[in-house]
């Protein structure tokens, strides 16, 4: 029997978002964001790329996705 995944309410870069992703890696896939070029934070704490699949998302979490900027 497949487990029913519930909707999770998040703030992503300050915007409300509803997701079924259970972890940070799944959220990046859902958002079609390239995780290789992003820095990620959960509730103000940096999350290394290698920890994204084990970083569980919960209602009310605040996610920051930051892409490097070029120029000068």
Biopython code that builds the backbone (N, CA, C, O; Angstrom):
import numpy as np
from Bio.PDB.StructureBuilder import StructureBuilder

atoms = [
    (1, "UNK", "N", (0.848, -1.185, 0.000)),
    (1, "UNK", "CA", (0.000, 0.000, 0.000)),
    (1, "UNK", "C", (0.891, 1.244, 0.000)),
    (1, "UNK", "O", (1.811, 1.355, 0.809)),
    (2, "UNK", "N", (0.614, 2.169, -0.902)),
    (2, "UNK", "CA", (1.399, 3.390, -1.007)),
    (2, "UNK", "C", (0.956, 4.380, 0.066)),
    (2, "UNK", "O", (-0.238, 4.594, 0.275)),
    (3, "UNK", "N", (1.936, 4.981, 0.744)),
    (3, "UNK", "CA", (1.642, 5.962, 1.776)),
    (3, "UNK", "C", (1.145, 7.256, 1.137)),
    (3, "UNK", "O", (1.725, 7.734, 0.162)),
    (4, "UNK", "N", (0.084, 7.812, 1.680)),
    (4, "UNK", "CA", (-0.477, 9.065, 1.185)),
    (4, "UNK", "C", (0.378, 10.221, 1.694)),
    (4, "UNK", "O", (0.501, 10.424, 2.902)),
    (5, "UNK", "N", (0.964, 10.972, 0.774)),
    (5, "UNK", "CA", (1.789, 12.110, 1.144)),
    (5, "UNK", "C", (0.900, 13.343, 1.242)),
    (5, "UNK", "O", (0.173, 13.682, 0.308)),
    (6, "UNK", "N", (0.973, 14.002, 2.390)),
    (6, "UNK", "CA", (0.135, 15.172, 2.621)),
    (6, "UNK", "C", (0.828, 16.430, 2.110)),
    (6, "UNK", "O", (2.047, 16.470, 1.944)),
    (7, "UNK", "N", (0.020, 17.447, 1.868)),
    (7, "UNK", "CA", (0.557, 18.740, 1.472)),
    (7, "UNK", "C", (1.293, 19.370, 2.639)),
    (7, "UNK", "O", (0.870, 19.273, 3.791)),
    (8, "UNK", "N", (2.403, 20.017, 2.318)),
    (8, "UNK", "CA", (3.201, 20.728, 3.307)),
    (8, "UNK", "C", (3.213, 22.192, 2.911)),
    (8, "UNK", "O", (3.475, 22.527, 1.756)),
    (9, "UNK", "N", (2.931, 23.061, 3.866)),
    (9, "UNK", "CA", (2.934, 24.503, 3.636)),
    (9, "UNK", "C", (4.293, 25.064, 4.043)),
    (9, "UNK", "O", (4.727, 24.902, 5.184)),
    (10, "UNK", "N", (4.966, 25.730, 3.089)),
    (10, "UNK", "CA", (6.301, 26.278, 3.317)),
    (10, "UNK", "C", (6.352, 27.749, 2.928)),
    (10, "UNK", "O", (5.453, 28.265, 2.265)),
    (11, "UNK", "N", (7.410, 28.403, 3.349)),
    (11, "UNK", "CA", (7.787, 29.701, 2.800)),
    (11, "UNK", "C", (9.082, 29.473, 2.045)),
    (11, "UNK", "O", (10.077, 29.055, 2.636)),
    (12, "UNK", "N", (9.086, 29.741, 0.751)),
    (12, "UNK", "CA", (10.279, 29.585, -0.075)),
    (12, "UNK", "C", (10.670, 30.964, -0.583)),
    (12, "UNK", "O", (9.944, 31.584, -1.360)),
    (13, "UNK", "N", (11.817, 31.429, -0.139)),
    (13, "UNK", "CA", (12.283, 32.785, -0.464)),
    (13, "UNK", "C", (11.194, 33.812, -0.160)),
    (13, "UNK", "O", (10.986, 34.756, -0.921)),
    (14, "UNK", "N", (10.515, 33.616, 0.949)),
    (14, "UNK", "CA", (9.511, 34.564, 1.417)),
    (14, "UNK", "C", (8.125, 34.407, 0.821)),
    (14, "UNK", "O", (7.213, 35.150, 1.185)),
    (15, "UNK", "N", (7.945, 33.455, -0.088)),
    (15, "UNK", "CA", (6.645, 33.252, -0.730)),
    (15, "UNK", "C", (6.023, 31.940, -0.260)),
    (15, "UNK", "O", (6.711, 30.926, -0.141)),
    (16, "UNK", "N", (4.725, 31.965, 0.005)),
    (16, "UNK", "CA", (4.019, 30.758, 0.437)),
    (16, "UNK", "C", (3.973, 29.743, -0.693)),
    (16, "UNK", "O", (3.765, 30.089, -1.856)),
    (17, "UNK", "N", (4.172, 28.477, -0.326)),
    (17, "UNK", "CA", (4.196, 27.402, -1.307)),
    (17, "UNK", "C", (3.639, 26.143, -0.666)),
    (17, "UNK", "O", (3.934, 25.843, 0.491)),
    (18, "UNK", "N", (2.839, 25.411, -1.417)),
    (18, "UNK", "CA", (2.334, 24.107, -0.973)),
    (18, "UNK", "C", (3.033, 23.046, -1.799)),
    (18, "UNK", "O", (3.108, 23.150, -3.023)),
    (19, "UNK", "N", (3.546, 22.018, -1.122)),
    (19, "UNK", "CA", (4.286, 20.960, -1.811)),
    (19, "UNK", "C", (3.917, 19.596, -1.256)),
    (19, "UNK", "O", (3.398, 19.485, -0.146)),
    (20, "UNK", "N", (4.184, 18.576, -2.027)),
    (20, "UNK", "CA", (4.082, 17.199, -1.557)),
    (20, "UNK", "C", (5.479, 16.604, -1.354)),
    (20, "UNK", "O", (5.618, 15.455, -0.936)),
    (21, "UNK", "N", (6.512, 17.403, -1.657)),
    (21, "UNK", "CA", (7.890, 16.934, -1.496)),
    (21, "UNK", "C", (8.164, 16.677, -0.020)),
    (21, "UNK", "O", (7.856, 17.507, 0.835)),
    (22, "UNK", "N", (8.732, 15.542, 0.261)),
    (22, "UNK", "CA", (9.010, 15.190, 1.649)),
    (22, "UNK", "C", (10.364, 15.649, 2.135)),
    (22, "UNK", "O", (10.628, 15.669, 3.337)),
    (23, "UNK", "N", (11.240, 16.025, 1.182)),
    (23, "UNK", "CA", (12.569, 16.474, 1.578)),
    (23, "UNK", "C", (13.022, 17.616, 0.673)),
    (23, "UNK", "O", (12.373, 17.939, -0.322)),
    (24, "UNK", "N", (14.142, 18.211, 1.040)),
    (24, "UNK", "CA", (14.627, 19.382, 0.317)),
    (24, "UNK", "C", (15.002, 19.050, -1.125)),
    (24, "UNK", "O", (14.751, 19.851, -2.025)),
    (25, "UNK", "N", (15.598, 17.887, -1.356)),
    (25, "UNK", "CA", (15.952, 17.486, -2.721)),
    (25, "UNK", "C", (14.703, 17.357, -3.589)),
    (25, "UNK", "O", (14.704, 17.783, -4.744)),
    (26, "UNK", "N", (13.646, 16.778, -3.043)),
    (26, "UNK", "CA", (12.393, 16.638, -3.777)),
    (26, "UNK", "C", (11.770, 17.978, -4.102)),
    (26, "UNK", "O", (11.182, 18.154, -5.170)),
    (27, "UNK", "N", (11.896, 18.924, -3.185)),
    (27, "UNK", "CA", (11.365, 20.270, -3.430)),
    (27, "UNK", "C", (12.087, 20.916, -4.613)),
    (27, "UNK", "O", (11.447, 21.531, -5.466)),
    (28, "UNK", "N", (13.407, 20.783, -4.669)),
    (28, "UNK", "CA", (14.162, 21.365, -5.778)),
    (28, "UNK", "C", (13.746, 20.749, -7.107)),
    (28, "UNK", "O", (13.653, 21.452, -8.114)),
    (29, "UNK", "N", (13.495, 19.447, -7.119)),
    (29, "UNK", "CA", (13.022, 18.784, -8.338)),
    (29, "UNK", "C", (11.647, 19.320, -8.717)),
    (29, "UNK", "O", (11.394, 19.633, -9.880)),
    (30, "UNK", "N", (10.760, 19.425, -7.728)),
    (30, "UNK", "CA", (9.408, 19.926, -7.983)),
    (30, "UNK", "C", (9.439, 21.345, -8.549)),
    (30, "UNK", "O", (8.643, 21.686, -9.423)),
    (31, "UNK", "N", (10.359, 22.168, -8.051)),
    (31, "UNK", "CA", (10.469, 23.556, -8.500)),
    (31, "UNK", "C", (11.300, 23.694, -9.767)),
    (31, "UNK", "O", (11.458, 24.794, -10.296)),
    (32, "UNK", "N", (11.831, 22.576, -10.251)),
    (32, "UNK", "CA", (12.685, 22.556, -11.437)),
    (32, "UNK", "C", (13.864, 23.515, -11.286)),
    (32, "UNK", "O", (14.198, 24.278, -12.193)),
    (33, "UNK", "N", (14.479, 23.447, -10.111)),
    (33, "UNK", "CA", (15.664, 24.267, -9.817)),
    (33, "UNK", "C", (16.885, 23.378, -9.819)),
    (33, "UNK", "O", (16.849, 22.276, -9.271)),
    (34, "UNK", "N", (17.944, 23.826, -10.411)),
    (34, "UNK", "CA", (19.186, 23.068, -10.486)),
    (34, "UNK", "C", (19.917, 23.164, -9.151)),
    (34, "UNK", "O", (20.519, 24.188, -8.826)),
    (35, "UNK", "N", (19.853, 22.090, -8.395)),
    (35, "UNK", "CA", (20.452, 22.069, -7.069)),
    (35, "UNK", "C", (21.955, 22.180, -7.054)),
    (35, "UNK", "O", (22.539, 22.491, -6.015)),
    (36, "UNK", "N", (22.607, 21.931, -8.195)),
    (36, "UNK", "CA", (24.061, 22.020, -8.237)),
    (36, "UNK", "C", (24.564, 23.455, -8.142)),
    (36, "UNK", "O", (25.698, 23.696, -7.729)),
    (37, "UNK", "N", (23.726, 24.396, -8.521)),
    (37, "UNK", "CA", (24.168, 25.797, -8.524)),
    (37, "UNK", "C", (23.425, 26.637, -7.486)),
    (37, "UNK", "O", (23.399, 27.864, -7.583)),
    (38, "UNK", "N", (22.831, 25.989, -6.510)),
    (38, "UNK", "CA", (22.090, 26.703, -5.466)),
    (38, "UNK", "C", (22.677, 26.442, -4.098)),
    (38, "UNK", "O", (23.152, 25.345, -3.804)),
    (39, "UNK", "N", (22.638, 27.462, -3.271)),
    (39, "UNK", "CA", (22.861, 27.274, -1.840)),
    (39, "UNK", "C", (21.482, 27.153, -1.217)),
    (39, "UNK", "O", (20.559, 27.865, -1.614)),
    (40, "UNK", "N", (21.330, 26.267, -0.254)),
    (40, "UNK", "CA", (20.021, 26.056, 0.372)),
    (40, "UNK", "C", (20.121, 26.226, 1.877)),
    (40, "UNK", "O", (21.130, 25.891, 2.498)),
    (41, "UNK", "N", (19.046, 26.758, 2.446)),
    (41, "UNK", "CA", (18.962, 26.912, 3.899)),
    (41, "UNK", "C", (17.565, 26.527, 4.351)),
    (41, "UNK", "O", (16.580, 26.797, 3.663)),
    (42, "UNK", "N", (17.488, 25.900, 5.502)),
    (42, "UNK", "CA", (16.221, 25.513, 6.122)),
    (42, "UNK", "C", (16.149, 26.197, 7.478)),
    (42, "UNK", "O", (16.976, 25.952, 8.356)),
    (43, "UNK", "N", (15.155, 27.055, 7.636)),
    (43, "UNK", "CA", (14.962, 27.791, 8.887)),
    (43, "UNK", "C", (16.238, 28.498, 9.336)),
    (43, "UNK", "O", (16.591, 28.497, 10.516)),
    (44, "UNK", "N", (16.925, 29.104, 8.354)),
    (44, "UNK", "CA", (18.103, 29.900, 8.660)),
    (44, "UNK", "C", (19.404, 29.131, 8.777)),
    (44, "UNK", "O", (20.453, 29.735, 9.001)),
    (45, "UNK", "N", (19.364, 27.808, 8.630)),
    (45, "UNK", "CA", (20.565, 26.982, 8.738)),
    (45, "UNK", "C", (20.949, 26.440, 7.361)),
    (45, "UNK", "O", (20.120, 25.853, 6.665)),
    (46, "UNK", "N", (22.211, 26.640, 6.972)),
    (46, "UNK", "CA", (22.715, 26.137, 5.697)),
    (46, "UNK", "C", (22.552, 24.626, 5.629)),
    (46, "UNK", "O", (22.834, 23.918, 6.596)),
    (47, "UNK", "N", (22.089, 24.130, 4.463)),
    (47, "UNK", "CA", (21.954, 22.693, 4.232)),
    (47, "UNK", "C", (22.885, 22.312, 3.076)),
    (47, "UNK", "O", (22.632, 22.700, 1.936)),
    (48, "UNK", "N", (23.957, 21.561, 3.352)),
    (48, "UNK", "CA", (24.854, 21.125, 2.275)),
    (48, "UNK", "C", (24.122, 20.241, 1.269)),
    (48, "UNK", "O", (23.161, 19.555, 1.617)),
    (49, "UNK", "N", (24.574, 20.262, 0.046)),
    (49, "UNK", "CA", (23.955, 19.482, -1.025)),
    (49, "UNK", "C", (23.817, 18.007, -0.642)),
    (49, "UNK", "O", (22.790, 17.393, -0.930)),
    (50, "UNK", "N", (24.829, 17.435, 0.000)),
    (50, "UNK", "CA", (24.797, 16.004, 0.343)),
    (50, "UNK", "C", (23.736, 15.668, 1.390)),
    (50, "UNK", "O", (23.393, 14.499, 1.566)),
    (51, "UNK", "N", (23.216, 16.673, 2.081)),
    (51, "UNK", "CA", (22.199, 16.441, 3.115)),
    (51, "UNK", "C", (20.777, 16.722, 2.653)),
    (51, "UNK", "O", (19.841, 16.557, 3.435)),
    (52, "UNK", "N", (20.590, 17.135, 1.426)),
    (52, "UNK", "CA", (19.255, 17.542, 0.965)),
    (52, "UNK", "C", (18.254, 16.393, 0.925)),
    (52, "UNK", "O", (17.075, 16.602, 1.212)),
    (53, "UNK", "N", (18.692, 15.188, 0.577)),
    (53, "UNK", "CA", (17.751, 14.059, 0.517)),
    (53, "UNK", "C", (17.316, 13.613, 1.901)),
    (53, "UNK", "O", (16.257, 13.001, 2.042)),
    (54, "UNK", "N", (18.099, 13.902, 2.917)),
    (54, "UNK", "CA", (17.754, 13.501, 4.284)),
    (54, "UNK", "C", (17.173, 14.655, 5.100)),
    (54, "UNK", "O", (16.853, 14.487, 6.277)),
    (55, "UNK", "N", (17.036, 15.825, 4.476)),
    (55, "UNK", "CA", (16.465, 16.991, 5.160)),
    (55, "UNK", "C", (14.957, 16.991, 4.970)),
    (55, "UNK", "O", (14.452, 17.378, 3.916)),
    (56, "UNK", "N", (14.243, 16.554, 6.001)),
    (56, "UNK", "CA", (12.788, 16.411, 5.959)),
    (56, "UNK", "C", (12.124, 17.773, 6.078)),
    (56, "UNK", "O", (12.542, 18.616, 6.872)),
    (57, "UNK", "N", (11.080, 17.979, 5.275)),
    (57, "UNK", "CA", (10.320, 19.227, 5.311)),
    (57, "UNK", "C", (9.080, 19.064, 6.181)),
    (57, "UNK", "O", (8.435, 18.016, 6.183)),
    (58, "UNK", "N", (8.761, 20.129, 6.922)),
    (58, "UNK", "CA", (7.583, 20.137, 7.795)),
    (58, "UNK", "C", (6.808, 21.433, 7.582)),
    (58, "UNK", "O", (7.366, 22.443, 7.152)),
    (59, "UNK", "N", (5.510, 21.388, 7.891)),
    (59, "UNK", "CA", (4.681, 22.594, 7.791)),
    (59, "UNK", "C", (5.357, 23.767, 8.492)),
    (59, "UNK", "O", (5.865, 23.638, 9.605)),
    (60, "UNK", "N", (5.350, 24.915, 7.814)),
    (60, "UNK", "CA", (5.876, 26.140, 8.398)),
    (60, "UNK", "C", (7.358, 26.359, 8.194)),
    (60, "UNK", "O", (7.876, 27.416, 8.555)),
    (61, "UNK", "N", (8.068, 25.374, 7.614)),
    (61, "UNK", "CA", (9.496, 25.562, 7.371)),
    (61, "UNK", "C", (9.723, 26.737, 6.432)),
    (61, "UNK", "O", (8.910, 27.031, 5.556)),
    (62, "UNK", "N", (10.858, 27.400, 6.645)),
    (62, "UNK", "CA", (11.269, 28.499, 5.782)),
    (62, "UNK", "C", (12.509, 28.062, 5.016)),
    (62, "UNK", "O", (13.537, 27.724, 5.603)),
    (63, "UNK", "N", (12.389, 28.075, 3.698)),
    (63, "UNK", "CA", (13.450, 27.640, 2.806)),
    (63, "UNK", "C", (14.003, 28.849, 2.067)),
    (63, "UNK", "O", (13.253, 29.689, 1.570)),
    (64, "UNK", "N", (15.315, 28.923, 2.003)),
    (64, "UNK", "CA", (15.964, 29.951, 1.175)),
    (64, "UNK", "C", (16.770, 29.248, 0.105)),
    (64, "UNK", "O", (17.560, 28.352, 0.401)),
    (65, "UNK", "N", (16.571, 29.655, -1.143)),
    (65, "UNK", "CA", (17.303, 29.144, -2.288)),
    (65, "UNK", "C", (18.063, 30.323, -2.875)),
    (65, "UNK", "O", (17.460, 31.309, -3.297)),
    (66, "UNK", "N", (19.385, 30.220, -2.900)),
    (66, "UNK", "CA", (20.213, 31.347, -3.336)),
    (66, "UNK", "C", (21.130, 30.884, -4.455)),
    (66, "UNK", "O", (21.911, 29.947, -4.287)),
    (67, "UNK", "N", (21.028, 31.550, -5.598)),
    (67, "UNK", "CA", (21.887, 31.258, -6.743)),
    (67, "UNK", "C", (23.030, 32.280, -6.764)),
    (67, "UNK", "O", (22.831, 33.448, -6.429)),
    (68, "UNK", "N", (24.223, 31.832, -7.159)),
    (68, "UNK", "CA", (25.348, 32.766, -7.230)),
    (68, "UNK", "C", (25.095, 33.823, -8.300)),
    (68, "UNK", "O", (24.458, 33.563, -9.321)),
    (69, "UNK", "N", (25.608, 35.011, -8.043)),
    (69, "UNK", "CA", (25.471, 36.102, -9.000)),
    (69, "UNK", "C", (26.846, 36.413, -9.568)),
    (69, "UNK", "O", (27.853, 36.375, -8.860)),
    (70, "UNK", "N", (26.866, 36.717, -10.849)),
    (70, "UNK", "CA", (28.136, 37.095, -11.467)),
    (70, "UNK", "C", (28.093, 38.568, -11.821)),
    (70, "UNK", "O", (27.032, 39.190, -11.871)),
    (71, "UNK", "N", (29.228, 39.084, -12.053)),
    (71, "UNK", "CA", (29.315, 40.509, -12.386)),
    (71, "UNK", "C", (30.202, 41.212, -11.394)),
    (71, "UNK", "O", (30.850, 40.579, -10.561)),
    (72, "UNK", "N", (30.228, 42.498, -11.486)),
    (72, "UNK", "CA", (31.114, 43.178, -10.558)),
    (72, "UNK", "C", (30.980, 44.608, -10.577)),
    (72, "UNK", "O", (31.676, 45.303, -9.836)),
]
sb = StructureBuilder()
sb.init_structure("model")
sb.init_model(0)
sb.init_chain("A")
sb.init_seg("    ")
for serial, (resi, resn, name, xyz) in enumerate(atoms, 1):
    if name == "N":
        sb.init_residue(resn, " ", resi, " ")
    sb.init_atom(name, np.array(xyz, "f"), 0.0, 1.0, " ", f" {name:<3s}", serial, name[0])
structure = sb.get_structure()
